[in-house]
Amino acid sequence: MFEPRLALASLSGEGDARWALAAADHAGAAFLGGVAIDEPSRAAARELVARDREEFLPADPLAFVDDQLATVADSPAAIRPGINVRSTTVEPIREVAAICADHEAILEINAHCRQPELRAVGCGESLLADTDRLAEYVAAAAEAAPAVSVKVRAEVDGVDLAGVAKRIAAAGADAIHIDAMDSENVIADVAAATDLFVIANNEVRGPESVREYMGYGADAVSVGRPSRRPDGSVMAAVADAVAELTTEPTP
């Protein structure tokens, strides 16, 4: 899906093309966003901004997605763009999928954000309890997008992530991006349940965390906050560990 197998995880209000390109020397993919792409999700994002959270709220979210993906895809940097989106309806996902096709970008459906405003309108983490709708979103995305990922969160009451993984795989997903919280072993459960490309996230800070996640069966890892400082020691240490653990030994 991408090499090196280190991704930049979307950062609310910060994960744009400039952010992705600044860290492109370390990572193989960058998930821009998250971007609210329909009116209910945008209304929820405006409520978040009102309580001082950073959010992307361009006048035309689809044009914004197109511009941001093009900026990364058309740059000399060897980093694959992705876009993390929130929606309460399926049609905007189809529209973003078509944009992703133009830029060989990964479309990532956000089933991760836990802010009450987003859950109240039926996006973000609420999708983990509504797998019929999540599967519908994945199937719509897979009609056109070159690759489909779903960003999820562990430790959600009543949610079996391995079961969610099976459902989205059947709907056409290629990857699952797991914020493992304090349940790192959930990576092993998901990796054993499906053939999805598993991206592990949460407290990826150096060789020990990379080794742990890949030992559980992750295909790649992602970093969030450390990506704000691409020249810092954390990004370099994670990139070096990924390179060491994913390079095929010479026969």
C-alpha positions in Angstrom: 0.0 0.0 0.0 2.9 2.4 0.8 6.6 2.3 1.4 8.2 3.0 3.8 5.5 1.6 6.1 5.2 4.6 8.2 2.2 6.9 7.8 1.3 10.3 9.1 -2.0 10.2 10.9 -4.5 13.0 10.3 -4.4 15.9 12.7 -7.5 18.0 13.2 -7.1 21.3 11.6 -3.4 20.7 10.9 -3.0 17.7 8.6 -2.8 19.6 5.3 -0.5 19.3 2.3 2.2 21.5 3.8 2.2 19.3 6.9 2.5 16.1 4.8 5.3 17.4 2.6 7.3 18.6 5.6 7.6 15.0 6.8 7.7 13.3 3.4 11.4 12.2 3.9 10.3 9.9 6.7 6.9 8.5 5.7 5.3 6.5 2.9 1.8 7.9 3.2 0.1 10.9 4.8 -3.6 10.9 5.8 -4.7 14.5 5.4 -7.7 15.8 7.3 -10.0 14.9 8.9 -12.4 16.9 6.7 -16.1 17.1 7.3 -17.7 16.7 3.8 -21.5 17.0 4.3 -23.6 19.6 6.1 -24.4 17.7 9.3 -20.7 16.8 9.9 -19.7 20.4 9.0 -22.2 21.8 11.5 -20.7 19.5 14.2 -17.2 20.7 13.2 -18.3 24.3 13.6 -19.5 23.5 17.1 -16.0 22.1 17.8 -14.4 25.3 16.5 -16.7 27.3 18.8 -15.1 25.5 21.8 -11.6 26.2 20.5 -10.8 23.0 18.5 -8.9 23.3 15.2 -10.9 22.1 12.3 -10.8 22.2 8.5 -13.9 24.2 7.4 -13.3 25.4 3.8 -16.2 26.9 1.9 -16.1 24.0 -0.6 -14.8 20.8 1.1 -14.6 18.8 -2.1 -12.5 21.5 -3.9 -10.3 21.6 -0.8 -9.8 17.9 -0.9 -8.9 18.0 -4.6 -6.4 20.8 -4.1 -4.7 19.3 -1.1 -4.4 15.8 -2.6 -3.1 17.3 -5.9 -0.5 19.3 -4.0 0.9 16.2 -2.4 0.5 13.9 -5.4 2.1 16.4 -7.9 5.1 17.2 -5.7 8.5 15.6 -6.2 8.1 13.9 -2.7 7.6 10.1 -2.8 4.7 10.1 -0.4 1.3 8.7 -1.1 -1.6 11.0 -0.2 -4.7 9.9 1.7 -7.7 11.9 3.0 -9.5 11.2 6.2 -13.2 12.2 5.9 -16.2 12.5 8.1 -19.7 12.2 6.7 -23.3 11.3 7.8 -24.3 10.5 4.3 -22.9 8.2 1.5 -23.0 10.4 -1.6 -20.2 12.8 -0.6 -18.0 9.7 0.0 -18.6 8.7 -3.6 -17.6 12.2 -4.7 -14.4 12.1 -2.7 -13.6 8.6 -4.0 -13.7 10.0 -7.5 -11.2 12.8 -6.5 -9.0 10.2 -4.9 -8.9 8.3 -8.1 -7.5 11.3 -9.9 -4.5 11.4 -7.4 -3.9 7.7 -6.6 -4.9 8.6 -3.1 -6.2 6.5 -0.2 -9.7 7.4 1.0 -9.9 6.9 4.7 -13.4 6.8 6.4 -13.3 8.3 9.9 -14.9 5.9 12.4 -12.6 7.2 15.0 -13.4 10.7 16.3 -15.1 10.6 19.7 -16.2 14.2 20.2 -19.9 14.3 21.4 -20.8 16.8 18.6 -19.6 14.3 15.9 -21.2 11.3 17.5 -24.5 13.1 17.9 -24.8 13.5 14.2 -23.8 9.9 13.4 -20.2 10.1 12.3 -16.8 9.4 13.8 -16.8 6.7 16.5 -20.6 6.2 16.3 -20.0 4.3 13.0 -18.4 1.4 15.0 -21.8 0.6 16.4 -23.5 1.0 13.1 -21.6 -1.4 10.9 -24.3 -1.6 8.2 -23.8 2.1 7.5 -20.0 1.8 7.8 -20.0 -1.0 5.3 -22.2 1.1 3.0 -19.7 3.9 3.1 -16.8 1.5 2.4 -18.6 -0.1 -0.5 -19.3 3.4 -2.0 -15.7 4.4 -1.5 -14.4 1.2 -3.1 -16.4 1.9 -6.3 -13.8 4.5 -7.4 -11.0 5.1 -4.8 -7.7 3.3 -5.5 -7.6 2.2 -1.9 -9.9 2.4 1.1 -8.9 2.6 4.7 -11.1 2.9 7.9 -9.7 4.7 10.9 -11.0 3.1 14.1 -10.5 3.3 17.9 -10.0 0.5 20.3 -11.7 0.3 23.7 -15.1 1.4 22.6 -17.7 -0.3 24.7 -19.6 -3.1 23.0 -17.4 -3.0 19.9 -15.6 -6.1 18.6 -12.9 -4.6 16.3 -12.1 -8.0 14.7 -15.8 -8.2 13.8 -15.8 -4.7 12.4 -12.6 -5.5 10.4 -14.3 -8.6 8.9 -17.3 -6.5 7.9 -15.4 -3.7 6.2 -13.1 -6.2 4.5 -16.2 -7.9 3.0 -17.4 -4.4 1.8 -14.2 -3.7 0.0 -11.8 -2.0 2.4 -8.1 -2.5 1.8 -6.8 -1.2 5.2 -7.7 -0.6 8.8 -6.0 2.1 10.8 -6.3 1.3 14.5 -5.8 3.8 17.3 -4.9 1.0 19.8 -5.3 3.2 22.9 -4.0 1.0 25.8 -5.1 -2.3 24.0 -2.1 -3.0 21.8 -3.0 -6.7 21.5 -6.2 -5.8 19.6 -3.8 -5.5 16.6 -3.2 -9.2 16.8 -6.9 -9.9 16.9 -7.6 -7.9 13.8 -4.5 -9.2 11.9 -5.6 -12.7 12.6 -9.2 -12.1 11.5 -8.7 -10.6 8.1 -6.2 -9.9 5.3 -6.5 -6.1 5.7 -3.4 -4.0 5.7 -3.2 -3.1 9.4 -1.8 0.3 10.4 -1.2 0.7 14.1 -1.4 4.0 15.8 -1.0 5.4 19.4 2.2 6.2 21.2 4.4 5.2 18.3 7.6 6.9 19.5 10.6 4.7 18.7 12.0 1.2 18.2 10.2 -0.5 21.1 6.7 0.7 20.1 7.3 -0.2 16.4 8.6 -3.6 17.3 5.7 -4.2 19.6 3.0 -3.3 17.0 4.7 -5.3 14.2 5.1 -8.2 16.6 1.4 -8.2 17.0 1.0 -8.3 13.2 0.8 -4.7 12.1 1.9 -4.1 8.5 2.7 -0.4 9.2 2.6 2.2 12.0 1.5 5.8 12.0 2.4 8.9 14.0 0.3 11.8 14.9 1.6 14.6 17.1 5.3 13.9 16.5 4.7 14.6 12.8 4.4 18.3 13.7 8.1 18.2 14.3 9.4 16.3 11.3 13.0 17.1 12.1 12.7 15.9 15.7 14.2 12.8 17.2 10.9 10.9 17.4 10.2 10.9 13.7 13.8 9.9 12.9 13.8 7.1 15.5 10.4 5.7 14.2 11.5 5.9 10.6 14.8 4.1 11.3 12.9 1.3 13.3 10.4 0.8 10.5 13.2 0.6 7.9 15.1 -2.0 10.1 12.0 -4.1 10.7 10.5 -4.1 7.2 13.6 -4.5 5.0 13.9 -7.9 3.6 17.2 -9.6 4.7 19.7 -10.2 1.9 19.8 -13.9 0.9 
